[in-house]
C-alpha cells in the first residue's frame, strides 16, 4: 500500500489526465477494492485497493468520481530530521566504491 487513511497524496497515474492533482485519502473502500476495473480500452485490471478521496475528479468516461486506486497515488508526508527515505530502507545505504 502506498497511502494511509488521512494522507495527502498526489495522483501519479491517471487515464483521465488527473496527474499532478492532490487528494486526501478518506477511507479504504473494500467494496470497490474487490471489483475489477475496465479502462477506456476495455482492458480489465485485477482488483486492487481503492481509496475514497475528498474530491470528485473527472473519470476517463467523462463522469465524476472520488475513488482512486492506491497504485495511482503517492503520499505527501512531512519528513522529519531523523527520517530515512523509503528506498534506502528497501535497498540499503549506498556504499562508496573504491578501486
Secondary structure, DSSP 4 states (H G I P E B T S, - for coil): ----TT-EEEE---TTS-TT-EEEEEEE-HHHHTS-EE-TT-PEEPP--EEEEEEEEE-TTS-EEEEEEGGGEEEE----TT---HHHHHH--------
